[in-house]
Amino acid sequence: MDKSDDLLPKKQKEFLEFLEKASEQDLTPKKYEVKDKKADAFHLSSLITKNISLFTKDPNYKLLAWLVVQLVIFSLFILTVTIMKNQLIPYLNSI
């Protein structure tokens, strides 16, 4: 066997070593522990309503805070579209 090992190129030796290591490993799939999803969950709404819940536990105030934030986001979108329509597009057309 030693003589045949000497005749093999280096890459073939590495491949044979890889095959030997792979044959020694357990082929059954490993079971991973499932962590509690609630502990790792990240909710955007909790960031928005976090400060409201410091003052009150009433869910109506949390809903109001969420709606106000949505209104602000929508207003910023409308403002951006208006600026682009009135300022940027005529500028680009004039070039």
N, CA, C and O atoms as CSV, one atom per row, in Angstrom:
chain,resi,resn,atom,element,x,y,z
A,1,MET,N,N,0.810,-1.189,0.000
A,1,MET,CA,C,0.000,0.000,0.000
A,1,MET,C,C,0.860,1.262,0.000
A,1,MET,O,O,0.473,2.285,-0.565
A,2,ASP,N,N,2.020,1.183,0.632
A,2,ASP,CA,C,2.882,2.349,0.707
A,2,ASP,C,C,3.389,2.771,-0.669
A,2,ASP,O,O,3.533,3.961,-0.950
A,3,LYS,N,N,3.654,1.791,-1.517
A,3,LYS,CA,C,4.149,2.118,-2.845
A,3,LYS,C,C,3.076,2.812,-3.673
A,3,LYS,O,O,3.364,3.731,-4.441
A,4,SER,N,N,1.829,2.359,-3.506
A,4,SER,CA,C,0.749,2.996,-4.267
A,4,SER,C,C,0.500,4.415,-3.765
A,4,SER,O,O,0.132,5.294,-4.545
A,5,ASP,N,N,0.701,4.644,-2.457
A,5,ASP,CA,C,0.556,5.999,-1.918
A,5,ASP,C,C,1.618,6.928,-2.471
A,5,ASP,O,O,1.358,8.111,-2.689
A,6,ASP,N,N,2.793,6.410,-2.697
A,6,ASP,CA,C,3.855,7.237,-3.245
A,6,ASP,C,C,3.587,7.606,-4.700
A,6,ASP,O,O,4.021,8.661,-5.163
A,7,LEU,N,N,2.887,6.758,-5.409
A,7,LEU,CA,C,2.611,7.009,-6.820
A,7,LEU,C,C,1.465,8.000,-7.026
A,7,LEU,O,O,1.370,8.615,-8.088
A,8,LEU,N,N,0.610,8.161,-6.043
A,8,LEU,CA,C,-0.546,9.052,-6.186
A,8,LEU,C,C,-0.115,10.516,-6.117
A,8,LEU,O,O,0.729,10.885,-5.300
A,9,PRO,N,N,-0.693,11.334,-6.970
A,9,PRO,CA,C,-0.410,12.772,-6.861
A,9,PRO,C,C,-0.984,13.349,-5.564
A,9,PRO,O,O,-1.793,12.716,-4.886
A,10,LYS,N,N,-0.554,14.530,-5.251
A,10,LYS,CA,C,-0.935,15.175,-3.993
A,10,LYS,C,C,-2.447,15.388,-3.903
A,10,LYS,O,O,-3.038,15.179,-2.843
A,11,LYS,N,N,-3.070,15.800,-4.996
A,11,LYS,CA,C,-4.508,16.064,-4.975
A,11,LYS,C,C,-5.304,14.786,-4.761
A,11,LYS,O,O,-6.341,14.802,-4.098
A,12,GLN,N,N,-4.829,13.692,-5.313
A,12,GLN,CA,C,-5.523,12.428,-5.106
A,12,GLN,C,C,-5.394,11.979,-3.655
A,12,GLN,O,O,-6.329,11.403,-3.098
A,13,LYS,N,N,-4.254,12.237,-3.046
A,13,LYS,CA,C,-4.076,11.906,-1.630
A,13,LYS,C,C,-5.027,12.718,-0.766
A,13,LYS,O,O,-5.644,12.190,0.159
A,14,GLU,N,N,-5.142,14.012,-1.074
A,14,GLU,CA,C,-6.065,14.862,-0.317
A,14,GLU,C,C,-7.497,14.383,-0.487
A,14,GLU,O,O,-8.283,14.409,0.460
A,15,PHE,N,N,-7.836,13.946,-1.694
A,15,PHE,CA,C,-9.187,13.462,-1.943
A,15,PHE,C,C,-9.452,12.172,-1.161
A,15,PHE,O,O,-10.536,11.995,-0.604
A,16,LEU,N,N,-8.473,11.281,-1.120
A,16,LEU,CA,C,-8.643,10.048,-0.357
A,16,LEU,C,C,-8.773,10.326,1.137
A,16,LEU,O,O,-9.564,9.678,1.822
A,17,GLU,N,N,-8.001,11.287,1.646
A,17,GLU,CA,C,-8.130,11.674,3.054
A,17,GLU,C,C,-9.515,12.243,3.339
A,17,GLU,O,O,-10.113,11.964,4.378
A,18,PHE,N,N,-10.013,13.040,2.405
A,18,PHE,CA,C,-11.352,13.603,2.564
A,18,PHE,C,C,-12.405,12.485,2.604
A,18,PHE,O,O,-13.318,12.519,3.429
A,19,LEU,N,N,-12.275,11.510,1.719
A,19,LEU,CA,C,-13.225,10.394,1.688
A,19,LEU,C,C,-13.172,9.576,2.979
A,19,LEU,O,O,-14.209,9.141,3.480
A,20,GLU,N,N,-11.982,9.368,3.512
A,20,GLU,CA,C,-11.852,8.635,4.767
A,20,GLU,C,C,-12.517,9.386,5.919
A,20,GLU,O,O,-13.210,8.787,6.741
A,21,LYS,N,N,-12.301,10.707,5.971
A,21,LYS,CA,C,-12.932,11.506,7.025
A,21,LYS,C,C,-14.444,11.510,6.873
A,21,LYS,O,O,-15.171,11.443,7.864
A,22,ALA,N,N,-14.921,11.587,5.630
A,22,ALA,CA,C,-16.360,11.620,5.394
A,22,ALA,C,C,-17.004,10.292,5.750
A,22,ALA,O,O,-18.135,10.265,6.233
A,23,SER,N,N,-16.308,9.200,5.522
A,23,SER,CA,C,-16.882,7.891,5.841
A,23,SER,C,C,-16.929,7.657,7.348
A,23,SER,O,O,-17.747,6.870,7.823
A,24,GLU,N,N,-16.068,8.325,8.101
A,24,GLU,CA,C,-16.058,8.176,9.559
A,24,GLU,C,C,-17.164,8.991,10.225
A,24,GLU,O,O,-17.559,8.685,11.350
A,25,GLN,N,N,-17.664,10.011,9.556
A,25,GLN,CA,C,-18.670,10.874,10.158
A,25,GLN,C,C,-20.026,10.189,10.188
A,25,GLN,O,O,-20.321,9.304,9.385
A,26,ASP,N,N,-20.838,10.624,11.138
A,26,ASP,CA,C,-22.197,10.099,11.272
A,26,ASP,C,C,-23.076,10.740,10.204
A,26,ASP,O,O,-23.091,11.962,10.060
A,27,LEU,N,N,-23.803,9.920,9.460
A,27,LEU,CA,C,-24.611,10.431,8.358
A,27,LEU,C,C,-26.028,10.808,8.779
A,27,LEU,O,O,-26.790,11.343,7.974
A,28,THR,N,N,-26.383,10.536,10.019
A,28,THR,CA,C,-27.736,10.894,10.464
A,28,THR,C,C,-27.798,12.398,10.675
A,28,THR,O,O,-26.845,12.991,11.181
A,29,PRO,N,N,-28.907,13.020,10.296
A,29,PRO,CA,C,-29.005,14.473,10.471
A,29,PRO,C,C,-29.050,14.850,11.950
A,29,PRO,O,O,-29.659,14.173,12.778
A,30,LYS,N,N,-28.392,15.934,12.234
A,30,LYS,CA,C,-28.361,16.410,13.614
A,30,LYS,C,C,-29.632,17.194,13.908
A,30,LYS,O,O,-30.135,17.935,13.064
A,31,LYS,N,N,-30.129,17.019,15.100
A,31,LYS,CA,C,-31.331,17.754,15.510
A,31,LYS,C,C,-30.880,18.994,16.254
A,31,LYS,O,O,-30.112,18.930,17.214
A,32,TYR,N,N,-31.376,20.114,15.786
A,32,TYR,CA,C,-31.027,21.381,16.412
A,32,TYR,C,C,-32.145,21.804,17.341
A,32,TYR,O,O,-33.322,21.544,17.088
A,33,GLU,N,N,-31.763,22.449,18.403
A,33,GLU,CA,C,-32.755,22.939,19.341
A,33,GLU,C,C,-33.461,24.154,18.749
A,33,GLU,O,O,-32.831,25.035,18.164
A,34,VAL,N,N,-34.752,24.181,18.911
A,34,VAL,CA,C,-35.532,25.309,18.436
A,34,VAL,C,C,-35.699,26.265,19.607
A,34,VAL,O,O,-36.261,25.907,20.643
A,35,LYS,N,N,-35.214,27.460,19.434
A,35,LYS,CA,C,-35.327,28.449,20.498
A,35,LYS,C,C,-36.738,29.008,20.521
A,35,LYS,O,O,-37.482,28.920,19.544
A,36,ASP,N,N,-37.075,29.572,21.634
A,36,ASP,CA,C,-38.390,30.186,21.763
A,36,ASP,C,C,-38.457,31.381,20.826
A,36,ASP,O,O,-37.668,32.316,20.959
A,37,LYS,N,N,-39.386,31.361,19.883
A,37,LYS,CA,C,-39.484,32.422,18.888
A,37,LYS,C,C,-39.948,33.735,19.505
A,37,LYS,O,O,-39.610,34.809,19.008
A,38,LYS,N,N,-40.702,33.656,20.557
A,38,LYS,CA,C,-41.185,34.883,21.177
A,38,LYS,C,C,-40.039,35.674,21.812
A,38,LYS,O,O,-40.081,36.903,21.859
A,39,ALA,N,N,-39.044,34.985,22.285
A,39,ALA,CA,C,-37.908,35.674,22.906
A,39,ALA,C,C,-37.068,36.393,21.854
A,39,ALA,O,O,-36.498,37.448,22.131
A,40,ASP,N,N,-36.989,35.827,20.645
A,40,ASP,CA,C,-36.164,36.417,19.596
A,40,ASP,C,C,-36.963,37.302,18.649
A,40,ASP,O,O,-36.385,37.907,17.746
A,41,ALA,N,N,-38.260,37.391,18.830
A,41,ALA,CA,C,-39.103,38.147,17.907
A,41,ALA,C,C,-38.817,39.640,18.028
A,41,ALA,O,O,-38.545,40.153,19.114
A,42,PHE,N,N,-38.884,40.317,16.899
A,42,PHE,CA,C,-38.616,41.746,16.836
A,42,PHE,C,C,-39.773,42.395,16.093
A,42,PHE,O,O,-39.942,42.187,14.892
A,43,HIS,N,N,-40.560,43.173,16.803
A,43,HIS,CA,C,-41.754,43.764,16.212
A,43,HIS,C,C,-41.596,45.276,16.100
A,43,HIS,O,O,-41.232,45.950,17.063
A,44,LEU,N,N,-41.876,45.795,14.906
A,44,LEU,CA,C,-41.774,47.225,14.680
A,44,LEU,C,C,-42.815,47.979,15.493
A,44,LEU,O,O,-42.542,49.068,15.999
A,45,SER,N,N,-43.999,47.408,15.619
A,45,SER,CA,C,-45.057,48.103,16.356
A,45,SER,C,C,-44.689,48.288,17.824
A,45,SER,O,O,-45.111,49.260,18.450
A,46,SER,N,N,-43.908,47.364,18.377
A,46,SER,CA,C,-43.519,47.517,19.776
A,46,SER,C,C,-42.556,48.689,19.952
A,46,SER,O,O,-42.526,49.318,21.010
A,47,LEU,N,N,-41.762,48.983,18.905
A,47,LEU,CA,C,-40.885,50.145,19.004
A,47,LEU,C,C,-41.688,51.441,19.024
A,47,LEU,O,O,-41.341,52.389,19.729
A,48,ILE,N,N,-42.755,51.470,18.249
A,48,ILE,CA,C,-43.563,52.684,18.154
A,48,ILE,C,C,-44.383,52.897,19.417
A,48,ILE,O,O,-44.501,54.021,19.906
A,49,THR,N,N,-44.943,51.828,19.937
A,49,THR,CA,C,-45.847,51.964,21.072
A,49,THR,C,C,-45.148,51.811,22.416
A,49,THR,O,O,-45.799,51.841,23.461
A,50,LYS,N,N,-43.842,51.649,22.397
A,50,LYS,CA,C,-43.099,51.426,23.635
A,50,LYS,C,C,-43.251,52.595,24.608
A,50,LYS,O,O,-43.510,52.390,25.793
A,51,ASN,N,N,-43.089,53.811,24.109
A,51,ASN,CA,C,-43.170,54.974,24.990
A,51,ASN,C,C,-44.596,55.235,25.459
A,51,ASN,O,O,-44.801,55.738,26.564
A,52,ILE,N,N,-45.581,54.900,24.632
A,52,ILE,CA,C,-46.976,55.078,25.041
A,52,ILE,C,C,-47.305,54.154,26.196
A,52,ILE,O,O,-48.013,54.544,27.123
A,53,SER,N,N,-46.798,52.934,26.148
A,53,SER,CA,C,-47.124,51.974,27.204
A,53,SER,C,C,-46.463,52.334,28.532
A,53,SER,O,O,-46.818,51.761,29.562
A,54,LEU,N,N,-45.513,53.268,28.533
A,54,LEU,CA,C,-44.954,53.728,29.798
A,54,LEU,C,C,-45.973,54.544,30.586
A,54,LEU,O,O,-45.945,54.579,31.816
A,55,PHE,N,N,-46.874,55.201,29.855
A,55,PHE,CA,C,-47.862,56.048,30.498
A,55,PHE,C,C,-49.185,55.340,30.751
A,55,PHE,O,O,-49.845,55.587,31.761
A,56,THR,N,N,-49.567,54.470,29.843
A,56,THR,CA,C,-50.863,53.802,29.983
A,56,THR,C,C,-50.803,52.417,29.354
A,56,THR,O,O,-50.001,52.165,28.454
A,57,LYS,N,N,-51.644,51.539,29.829
A,57,LYS,CA,C,-51.734,50.189,29.270
A,57,LYS,C,C,-52.950,50.050,28.369
A,57,LYS,O,O,-53.249,48.957,27.888
A,58,ASP,N,N,-53.652,51.153,28.139
A,58,ASP,CA,C,-54.843,51.122,27.297
A,58,ASP,C,C,-54.450,50.839,25.850
A,58,ASP,O,O,-53.657,51.587,25.278
A,59,PRO,N,N,-54.985,49.775,25.243
A,59,PRO,CA,C,-54.602,49.439,23.868
A,59,PRO,C,C,-55.065,50.470,22.839
A,59,PRO,O,O,-54.524,50.519,21.735
A,60,ASN,N,N,-56.053,51.288,23.182
A,60,ASN,CA,C,-56.507,52.309,22.245
A,60,ASN,C,C,-55.430,53.362,22.006
A,60,ASN,O,O,-55.308,53.877,20.894
A,61,TYR,N,N,-54.657,53.684,23.019
A,61,TYR,CA,C,-53.584,54.653,22.860
A,61,TYR,C,C,-52.445,54.074,22.015
A,61,TYR,O,O,-51.792,54.786,21.253
A,62,LYS,N,N,-52.228,52.782,22.167
A,62,LYS,CA,C,-51.222,52.141,21.335
A,62,LYS,C,C,-51.646,52.177,19.871
A,62,LYS,O,O,-50.827,52.432,18.988
A,63,LEU,N,N,-52.918,51.923,19.617
A,63,LEU,CA,C,-53.432,51.986,18.257
A,63,LEU,C,C,-53.342,53.407,17.713
A,63,LEU,O,O,-52.983,53.607,16.553
A,64,LEU,N,N,-53.663,54.388,18.543
A,64,LEU,CA,C,-53.576,55.782,18.130
A,64,LEU,C,C,-52.131,56.154,17.772
A,64,LEU,O,O,-51.896,56.828,16.769
A,65,ALA,N,N,-51.170,55.720,18.582
A,65,ALA,CA,C,-49.764,56.010,18.297
A,65,ALA,C,C,-49.342,55.365,16.981
A,65,ALA,O,O,-48.630,55.984,16.190
A,66,TRP,N,N,-49.769,54.144,16.742
A,66,TRP,CA,C,-49.431,53.449,15.501
A,66,TRP,C,C,-50.029,54.186,14.303
A,66,TRP,O,O,-49.364,54.347,13.280
A,67,LEU,N,N,-51.271,54.629,14.422
A,67,LEU,CA,C,-51.924,55.338,13.324
A,67,LEU,C,C,-51.265,56.686,13.050
A,67,LEU,O,O,-51.141,57.091,11.894
A,68,VAL,N,N,-50.850,57.371,14.084
A,68,VAL,CA,C,-50.175,58.655,13.908
A,68,VAL,C,C,-48.842,58.457,13.184
A,68,VAL,O,O,-48.493,59.244,12.304
A,69,VAL,N,N,-48.118,57.440,13.540
A,69,VAL,CA,C,-46.841,57.161,12.874
A,69,VAL,C,C,-47.085,56.822,11.411
A,69,VAL,O,O,-46.343,57.280,10.542
A,70,GLN,N,N,-48.100,56.038,11.127
A,70,GLN,CA,C,-48.424,55.710,9.742
A,70,GLN,C,C,-48.818,56.952,8.952
A,70,GLN,O,O,-48.463,57.086,7.781
A,71,LEU,N,N,-49.543,57.849,9.582
A,71,LEU,CA,C,-49.934,59.096,8.933
A,71,LEU,C,C,-48.713,59.962,8.628
A,71,LEU,O,O,-48.640,60.575,7.563
A,72,VAL,N,N,-47.769,60.015,9.538
A,72,VAL,CA,C,-46.545,60.784,9.313
A,72,VAL,C,C,-45.741,60.184,8.158
A,72,VAL,O,O,-45.233,60.916,7.310
A,73,ILE,N,N,-45.626,58.867,8.123
A,73,ILE,CA,C,-44.892,58.219,7.032
A,73,ILE,C,C,-45.569,58.495,5.694
A,73,ILE,O,O,-44.898,58.810,4.712
A,74,PHE,N,N,-46.870,58.380,5.652
A,74,PHE,CA,C,-47.605,58.643,4.413
A,74,PHE,C,C,-47.468,60.112,3.997
A,74,PHE,O,O,-47.336,60.408,2.809
A,75,SER,N,N,-47.499,61.018,4.955
A,75,SER,CA,C,-47.344,62.438,4.647
A,75,SER,C,C,-45.965,62.736,4.076
A,75,SER,O,O,-45.835,63.533,3.146
A,76,LEU,N,N,-44.945,62.105,4.622
A,76,LEU,CA,C,-43.599,62.297,4.081
A,76,LEU,C,C,-43.492,61.750,2.660
A,76,LEU,O,O,-42.793,62.327,1.827
A,77,PHE,N,N,-44.168,60.658,2.381
A,77,PHE,CA,C,-44.190,60.117,1.029
A,77,PHE,C,C,-44.858,61.097,0.069
A,77,PHE,O,O,-44.342,61.342,-1.022
A,78,ILE,N,N,-45.992,61.654,0.461
A,78,ILE,CA,C,-46.703,62.621,-0.380
A,78,ILE,C,C,-45.838,63.861,-0.599
A,78,ILE,O,O,-45.784,64.383,-1.713
A,79,LEU,N,N,-45.170,64.333,0.434
A,79,LEU,CA,C,-44.288,65.490,0.324
A,79,LEU,C,C,-43.149,65.215,-0.671
A,79,LEU,O,O,-42.813,66.073,-1.487
A,80,THR,N,N,-42.573,64.043,-0.599
A,80,THR,CA,C,-41.486,63.679,-1.515
A,80,THR,C,C,-41.976,63.642,-2.957
A,80,THR,O,O,-41.305,64.147,-3.857
A,81,VAL,N,N,-43.131,63.052,-3.174
A,81,VAL,CA,C,-43.684,62.979,-4.528
A,81,VAL,C,C,-43.991,64.377,-5.053
A,81,VAL,O,O,-43.739,64.662,-6.224
A,82,THR,N,N,-44.519,65.236,-4.226
A,82,THR,CA,C,-44.842,66.602,-4.639
A,82,THR,C,C,-43.581,67.378,-5.004
A,82,THR,O,O,-43.558,68.085,-6.012
A,83,ILE,N,N,-42.551,67.253,-4.204
A,83,ILE,CA,C,-41.287,67.939,-4.491
A,83,ILE,C,C,-40.706,67.438,-5.808
A,83,ILE,O,O,-40.238,68.227,-6.629
A,84,MET,N,N,-40.738,66.132,-6.001
A,84,MET,CA,C,-40.212,65.587,-7.250
A,84,MET,C,C,-41.029,66.070,-8.445
A,84,MET,O,O,-40.476,66.380,-9.500
A,85,LYS,N,N,-42.339,66.131,-8.273
A,85,LYS,CA,C,-43.195,66.537,-9.382
A,85,LYS,C,C,-42.990,68.007,-9.730
A,85,LYS,O,O,-42.933,68.361,-10.908
A,86,ASN,N,N,-42.881,68.854,-8.734
A,86,ASN,CA,C,-42.819,70.292,-8.969
A,86,ASN,C,C,-41.412,70.829,-9.191
A,86,ASN,O,O,-41.245,71.834,-9.882
A,87,GLN,N,N,-40.410,70.197,-8.630
A,87,GLN,CA,C,-39.064,70.740,-8.705
A,87,GLN,C,C,-38.114,69.898,-9.563
A,87,GLN,O,O,-37.450,70.418,-10.460
A,88,LEU,N,N,-38.060,68.624,-9.284
A,88,LEU,CA,C,-37.053,67.790,-9.920
A,88,LEU,C,C,-37.370,67.467,-11.362
A,88,LEU,O,O,-36.483,67.536,-12.213
A,89,ILE,N,N,-38.604,67.116,-11.663
A,89,ILE,CA,C,-38.965,66.731,-13.028
A,89,ILE,C,C,-38.823,67.904,-14.002
A,89,ILE,O,O,-38.238,67.711,-15.068
A,90,PRO,N,N,-39.328,69.124,-13.698
A,90,PRO,CA,C,-39.093,70.234,-14.628
A,90,PRO,C,C,-37.605,70.554,-14.801
A,90,PRO,O,O,-37.175,70.934,-15.890
A,91,TYR,N,N,-36.825,70.402,-13.736
A,91,TYR,CA,C,-35.393,70.626,-13.840
A,91,TYR,C,C,-34.762,69.633,-14.806
A,91,TYR,O,O,-33.961,70.014,-15.659
A,92,LEU,N,N,-35.120,68.370,-14.672
A,92,LEU,CA,C,-34.563,67.351,-15.556
A,92,LEU,C,C,-35.028,67.551,-17.001
A,92,LEU,O,O,-34.277,67.255,-17.931
A,93,ASN,N,N,-36.236,68.042,-17.204
A,93,ASN,CA,C,-36.734,68.287,-18.546
A,93,ASN,C,C,-36.038,69.468,-19.211
A,93,ASN,O,O,-35.936,69.520,-20.437
A,94,SER,N,N,-35.562,70.413,-18.413
A,94,SER,CA,C,-34.920,71.601,-18.961
A,94,SER,C,C,-33.466,71.355,-19.354
A,94,SER,O,O,-32.868,72.172,-20.055
A,95,ILE,N,N,-32.907,70.264,-18.920
A,95,ILE,CA,C,-31.498,69.977,-19.238
A,95,ILE,C,C,-31.336,69.556,-20.684
A,95,ILE,O,O,-30.222,69.276,-21.125
